[in-house]
Amino acid sequence: MKATLKIKEWQQLSPETLKVSLNQLKEKLMSLRFLSASGKLKNVREMNELKKDVARIATILKQKKQ
């Protein structure tokens, strides 16, 4: 899914839902980091995309607080 489509969908969600999504992405990112450290991670690109998604959701949450 393209980033712009994800961003538009995330902007429609409530802050509580975004926080849940953010926590889920952070947990998935942590597990990928463990796989990367052990040398078992095949797709490094997935980890990079997750980092960007975490940052995007955090930005949307900050915008909603203002």
Sequence and secondary structure as in RCSB ss.txt:
>XXXX:A:sequence
MKATLKIKEWQQLSPETLKVSLNQLKEKLMSLRFLSASGKLKNVREMNELKKDVARIATILKQKKQ
>XXXX:A:secstr
  HHHHHHHHHHS HHHHHHHHHHHHHHHHHHHHHHHHT  S HHHHHHHHHHHHHHHHHHHHHH 
